[in-house]
Amino acid sequence: MSEPPQPAIPHVLEVDVVEDDGDWSSLPDASDLIAKAAAAVAQELGGNAGSGMVAVALSSDASVEALNGQFRGKPKPTNVLSFPAGEGSPEGFVGDVILAAETLRREADEQDVPLSHHLQHLIVHGILHLFGYDHISADDGERMEAIEISVLSRLGVANPYTGALETGTSD
């Protein structure tokens, strides 16, 4: 069976952020952080397909748990879910990314990283899933992580896997 075609990568990636559920008051600039992360993904991937749109829902563990159970058969909260645009979606719509507030905060605390940095990491990760990137195999995971690291470095965010800021230069 052949894989479904992946969406064209847009030159400009706009986001529509909706605060759906959960307490997001500790990230009053979430929409701006998300927009910057989305723009950095488009820049990194070198898209040339015009503009695209991603919907981002700022949600809660309870809502994400319900979606994760319904669509992935895993009834537990997770940090980010990605749903690529389906047939009949408006032209240029890439898909939906849903974040769970409590998991985002807990992971940032556990990893001792700024909440804003973890938010941007998960947005980058979620958007890459919309474009067909995954981490099912080790090779695919390494490829996806390398892109994440490069995108995050554009944003001044340290490598989420090592904690080092990758600058693209060698000493």
C-alpha positions in Angstrom: 0.0 0.0 0.0 1.4 3.4 -0.9 1.6 6.3 1.6 -0.8 9.2 1.3 0.7 12.3 -0.4 2.2 14.7 2.1 1.1 18.3 2.0 3.2 20.8 0.1 5.4 22.8 2.4 4.3 26.5 2.4 6.7 29.4 2.3 4.6 31.1 4.9 2.9 29.2 7.7 0.2 31.1 9.6 -1.3 29.9 12.8 -4.8 30.3 14.3 -4.4 29.8 18.1 -7.5 29.0 20.2 -7.4 28.7 23.9 -9.7 25.7 24.3 -9.2 24.5 27.8 -6.7 24.4 30.7 -4.8 27.2 32.4 -2.6 29.0 30.0 -2.1 32.1 32.1 1.6 31.4 32.7 2.2 31.9 29.0 0.4 35.2 28.1 2.6 35.4 24.9 1.8 31.9 23.7 0.3 33.1 20.4 3.4 35.0 19.6 5.7 32.2 20.6 3.7 29.7 18.5 3.7 32.1 15.4 7.5 32.4 15.6 7.9 28.7 15.9 5.7 28.0 12.9 7.5 30.6 10.8 10.9 29.0 11.8 9.6 25.6 10.6 8.5 27.0 7.2 11.9 28.8 6.9 13.8 25.6 7.9 11.9 23.4 5.5 12.4 25.8 2.6 8.8 25.6 1.5 7.8 27.2 -1.8 4.1 26.4 -1.9 2.7 29.8 -1.0 1.0 30.1 2.4 -0.4 27.5 4.7 -2.5 27.5 7.9 -2.2 25.5 11.1 -4.8 25.6 13.8 -3.3 25.3 17.3 -5.6 24.4 20.3 -4.2 25.3 23.7 -6.0 22.6 25.8 -5.9 20.5 28.9 -4.8 17.0 29.9 -8.4 15.9 30.1 -9.3 17.1 26.6 -6.1 15.7 25.1 -6.7 12.4 26.9 -10.1 12.1 25.3 -8.8 12.9 21.8 -5.8 10.5 22.3 -8.2 7.7 23.3 -10.7 8.4 20.5 -8.2 8.8 17.6 -5.1 6.8 18.7 -6.6 4.2 21.1 -4.4 5.6 23.9 -6.7 7.0 26.6 -4.1 9.0 28.4 -2.8 12.6 28.2 0.1 13.4 26.1 2.0 16.6 25.5 1.0 17.2 21.8 -1.3 15.7 19.2 -1.2 16.4 15.5 -4.0 15.8 13.1 -3.1 16.4 9.4 -5.8 18.1 7.3 -8.2 15.6 5.8 -10.0 15.4 2.5 -12.2 18.3 1.9 -10.2 20.7 4.1 -9.8 24.3 2.8 -6.9 24.8 0.4 -3.7 25.6 2.3 -4.9 24.1 5.6 -2.2 21.8 6.9 -3.8 20.5 10.1 -4.4 20.8 13.8 -2.0 20.8 16.7 -3.3 20.3 20.2 -1.3 20.9 23.4 -2.0 19.8 27.0 -1.3 22.6 29.5 -0.6 20.4 32.5 1.7 18.0 30.7 3.5 20.9 29.1 4.2 22.5 32.5 5.1 19.2 34.2 7.6 18.3 31.4 9.2 21.7 31.4 9.7 21.4 35.2 11.0 17.9 34.9 13.5 18.9 32.2 14.3 22.2 33.9 13.7 24.2 30.8 11.7 27.5 30.4 8.0 26.8 29.7 8.2 29.0 26.6 11.0 26.9 25.2 9.1 23.7 25.8 6.0 25.2 24.2 8.0 26.1 21.1 9.6 22.6 21.0 6.2 20.9 21.0 4.8 23.3 18.4 7.8 22.5 16.1 7.4 18.8 16.8 3.7 18.9 16.2 4.0 20.8 12.9 6.6 18.5 11.6 4.2 15.6 12.2 1.7 17.5 10.0 4.2 17.4 7.2 4.7 13.7 7.5 7.8 13.5 9.7 7.7 10.9 12.4 9.9 9.0 14.9 8.6 5.5 14.5 12.0 4.2 13.3 15.3 5.2 14.7 16.4 6.8 11.4 13.2 8.8 11.0 13.5 9.9 14.7 17.1 11.1 14.2 16.1 13.0 11.0 13.1 14.6 12.8 15.2 15.5 15.9 17.9 17.1 13.7 15.3 19.3 12.1 13.8 20.2 15.5 17.2 21.1 16.8 17.9 23.4 13.8 14.5 25.1 14.0 14.8 25.7 17.7 18.3 27.1 17.3 16.8 29.8 15.0 14.6 30.7 18.0 17.4 30.7 20.5 16.1 27.6 22.2 18.6 25.0 23.4 18.6 21.5 22.0 15.9 19.7 23.9 17.8 16.4 23.8 21.1 17.7 25.1 20.4 21.1 26.6 23.0 22.8 24.5 22.3 25.7 22.2 23.2 24.7 18.7 24.6 27.7 16.8 25.4 26.1 13.4 29.0 27.1 13.9 32.0 24.9 15.0 34.6 26.1 17.4 
